[in-house]
Amino acid sequence: MESRAFIKHATTLIKKIENSRNTLLNAVELHTFRENTQKEITNLFKGLHNPTLPTAYRLRDTALRNGFTVGQEMQVRLAQLEHV
């Protein structure tokens, strides 16, 4: 995925995750939201070609902080380049 497209999608997803903390959902809605958001996170990271993008680190941190998962390989890849 091209960097500008990744940044655009990741920024929108970060806002969506952060805003969800202020939203009251019933159990079914919450489950559906978390399942769909996890799929978005996974797919977005699968398309990441430039792991030095600050937005990639923001997405990783936001996802993990809010109970979502980021694949171990991607976490290692990001960690290797985080201080570059």
Protein Blocks (a to p, Z undefined) as FASTA:
>chain_A
ZZklmmmmmmmmmmmmmmmmmpccdfklmmmmmmmmmmmmmmmmmmpmblmbfklmmmmm
mmmmnopacdfklmmmmmmmmmZZ
